Structures are given as C-alpha cells and as structure tokens.
Amino acid sequence: MKEVAVYEAKTRLSELLVEVAGGEQVIITRRGVAVARLVAAGPAKRVAKASQRQRVAAVFEELRRARKGVTLDIPVRDAIEQGRD
C-alpha cells in the first residue's frame, strides 16, 4: 500500500488511478495523517497501460544500466574533435 500526500495526489491523480486500476491501494495523507484511501471500484479486469512518465523513466533506467562500466579510450574533447560517436 502506497502513501501519498494530498498535493502529490492532486498532481499525479491520473498515474495513481492507473496504479489503483492495477490493484494497488493508495492512502492519501494530510500532514502525515491518513485522510482517504483510493481503491479500485471493482475487481481489476486488466492492467492499464503505463503512463508516459513511467515509460520514459523505464527507458532512462535501461540506458543507465547499459552505460554502466562503459568508458572512452580517449578524452571526451578528443573524441568530439575527431567526430566519434
């Protein structure tokens, strides 16, 4: 179960609804005190598509993992001047 402050819930409502549709429950808090709970209206029949923000975050995470440990054999400035990709 995820806890979210009121302001964050207002700004990310669409994303939270996608999570709720997928079976997640979200507690909304005001000043650290739980005031509401978002739950699916009925049984989750299907998981909605991930929001664009989640897809972009996943792509960047994949790029971070792919870059890990990769280094150039020459200084960056020299690579730029040589036109290396």
C-alpha positions as CSV (number, residue, x, y, z in Angstrom):
1,M,0.0,0.0,0.0
2,K,1.4,3.4,-1.1
3,E,1.1,6.6,0.9
4,V,0.9,9.9,-0.9
5,A,0.5,13.5,0.4
6,V,-2.6,15.5,-0.8
7,Y,-0.6,17.8,-3.1
8,E,1.2,14.9,-4.7
9,A,-2.1,13.1,-5.2
10,K,-3.6,16.1,-6.9
11,T,-0.7,16.5,-9.3
12,R,-0.4,12.8,-10.0
13,L,-4.0,11.7,-9.9
14,S,-4.0,10.1,-13.4
15,E,-0.9,8.0,-12.6
16,L,-2.4,7.0,-9.2
17,L,-5.6,5.9,-10.9
18,V,-3.6,3.6,-13.3
19,E,-2.0,2.0,-10.3
20,V,-5.3,1.6,-8.5
21,A,-6.8,0.0,-11.6
22,G,-3.9,-2.4,-11.5
23,G,-4.8,-3.5,-7.9
24,E,-2.7,-1.1,-5.8
25,Q,-4.3,0.8,-2.9
26,V,-3.2,4.4,-2.2
27,I,-3.5,6.2,1.1
28,I,-3.8,10.0,0.9
29,T,-2.3,11.8,3.8
30,R,-2.6,15.4,5.1
31,R,0.3,16.5,7.3
32,G,1.2,12.8,7.8
33,V,-2.3,11.7,8.9
34,A,-4.3,9.3,6.6
35,V,-7.5,11.0,5.3
36,A,-8.5,8.9,2.4
37,R,-7.9,5.6,0.6
38,L,-8.0,5.1,-3.2
39,V,-9.1,1.6,-4.2
40,A,-10.5,0.1,-7.4
41,A,-14.2,0.4,-7.9
42,G,-14.5,-3.3,-8.8
43,P,-12.2,-6.2,-9.5
44,A,-9.3,-5.3,-11.7
45,K,-10.1,-6.8,-15.1
46,R,-6.9,-5.6,-16.8
47,V,-3.8,-3.6,-16.0
48,A,-4.0,-0.2,-17.8
49,K,-1.0,0.9,-19.9
50,A,1.8,2.6,-18.0
51,S,1.7,6.3,-18.1
52,Q,4.1,8.1,-20.4
53,R,6.2,9.3,-17.4
54,Q,6.6,5.7,-16.2
55,R,7.6,4.5,-19.7
56,V,10.2,7.4,-20.0
57,A,11.6,6.6,-16.6
58,A,11.9,2.9,-17.6
59,V,13.8,3.8,-20.8
60,F,16.2,6.0,-18.9
61,E,16.8,3.3,-16.3
62,E,17.6,0.9,-19.1
63,L,20.0,3.4,-20.6
64,R,21.7,3.8,-17.2
65,R,22.2,0.0,-16.9
66,A,23.5,-0.2,-20.5
67,R,26.1,2.6,-19.8
68,K,27.4,1.2,-16.6
69,G,31.1,0.5,-16.9
70,V,31.4,1.9,-20.4
71,T,34.3,4.3,-20.8
72,L,36.1,6.0,-23.7
73,D,39.7,5.1,-24.5
74,I,40.5,8.8,-25.2
75,P,39.5,12.1,-23.6
76,V,36.0,13.4,-24.4
77,R,37.3,16.6,-26.1
78,D,39.5,14.5,-28.4
79,A,36.5,12.3,-29.3
80,I,34.4,15.3,-30.1
81,E,37.1,16.8,-32.3
82,Q,37.5,13.5,-34.2
83,G,33.8,13.3,-34.7
84,R,33.5,10.0,-32.9
85,D,30.1,8.9,-31.8
